[in-house]
Amino acid sequence: MIPALLILLSPEIKSQVKVDVKGKVNNEADYRANRAADRAIDAGFDKLEEGIKGVFKKKDKKDKSATGKNTNAKNRDVDDTDAEDTDAEDTDERTSVSKKKADENKTDQSADPVLSWSKYDFVPGDKVIFEDNLTGEKNGEFPSRWDLEEGTVECASLDGENVIMFRRYGSAIIPYMKNPESDYLPDIFTIEFDAFIPHDHIEVLFYDAKNQSSPHASNENLYVMGEGMELGSAASNLPGYANLEKSWMHVSIAYTNGKMKAYINETRLINIPNLGFNPTGITIRALHAGDESHYFIKNIRIAEGGVSYYDRFLQDGKIVANGIRFDVNKATLKPESMGIINEIAALMKQHPEIKFSIEGHTDSDGDDAFNQTLSEQRAATVEAALKKMGIASDRLSSKGWGESKPIDNNSTPEGKANNRRVEFVKI
């Protein structure tokens, strides 16, 4: 019985042909049938897995105690919206089941990201051109920084955080950008967001499906699945398997003059040397969303890329990094910060003559004195991370500047994101 089950669960059998809802509607019946078969197989495997989990449950607790690791703090503390809004009450009821699933399926995030994301090589773009952490959004309303292409999408509160919830089949949204009918993506850009995928996939379309024409390329979509990623629906897909279905995952996409890499958490699953078309915009679609199967995203950022860190260092005498991220109002590093820190560590190991003053900066939100202290603590956290990676103490120092040295406007989310930064300044 077990050998047969393992054969059925092989990646070759599980690999599915993904459906473009606009161009291949006629294949949907077959697609759903295949998914139904997958879910039946998964159900059998889940029962087997539950038995295994029971055996190792005590061992897991001992291992976690021995390593001294703790689950990361929540990214953001958000007050509940006033309950007099009937739509908000309905939304809370609709999200309760998904919230329970998220709690049950959360993966432990190490308090020491140097260990858990040590191979992560994604480096975000230099300049943020779109940022939405959903601050101030009202539960049950449509997210204010997005436009609707089709379906039903609204803001919700999940685990104390504001999220975007996809509620209907084929629901798709587009970020509000200036001149959306034009190509608003630069030649080098990065996209990041967190996603909760209960089953199947979320699509990232590399054009604005409401305001732009499709590039008509067979691989114009990136399918982000709980079990991995695929680019388009062509037979030449490069799928990867991450086994993160029904849990929060961090999605990172990097495009550089025709080349594309994509990651789920710290693992690179897509590496395309020639994409075959020019990305002109972004659409995010949850094709199989429904009232009993909500999809969620949060912390969305699009940034313009730039030159290599060493070239920046030679040119400017410093490296400005706005992709090093922390928990809100804390100095706790988020794991996705490790791409930049790994890059800085590698640079310093290759060039032992380099010494850095690590300098923290904040936006203007909050109290001045608090921001000053916070910037100092965050810089010290980055310094400690580099020391753990083998960089000598005499090559590093840290300081904070609070909100006193902005490089962008503090009146927009993008400007604030650019001001929240860590600089590595030549000593």
Buried (B, 14 or more C-beta within 10 A) or exposed (E): EEEEEEEBBEEEEBBBBBBBBEEEEEBBEEBEEBBEBBEEBBEEBEEEEEEEEEEEEEEEEEEBEEEEBEEBBEBBEBEEBEEEBEEBBEBBEBBEBBBEBBEEBBEEBBBBBBEBBBEBBBBBBBBBBBBBBBEEBBBBBBBEBBBBBBBBBBBBBBBEBBBBBBBBBBBBBBBEBEEBEEBBBBEBBBBBBBBBBBBBBBBBBBBBBBBBEBBEBBBBBBBBBBBBBBBBBEEEBBBBBBEBBBBBBBBBBBBEEBEBBBBBBBBBBBBBEEBBBBBBBBBBBBBBBBEEBBBBBBBBBBBBBBEEBBEBBEEEEBBBBBBBBBBBBEBBBBBBBBBBBBBBBBBBEEEEEBBBBBBBBBBBBEEEEBBBBBBBBBBBBBBBBBBEBEBEEEBBBBBBBBBEEBEBEBEEBBBBBBBBBBBBBEE
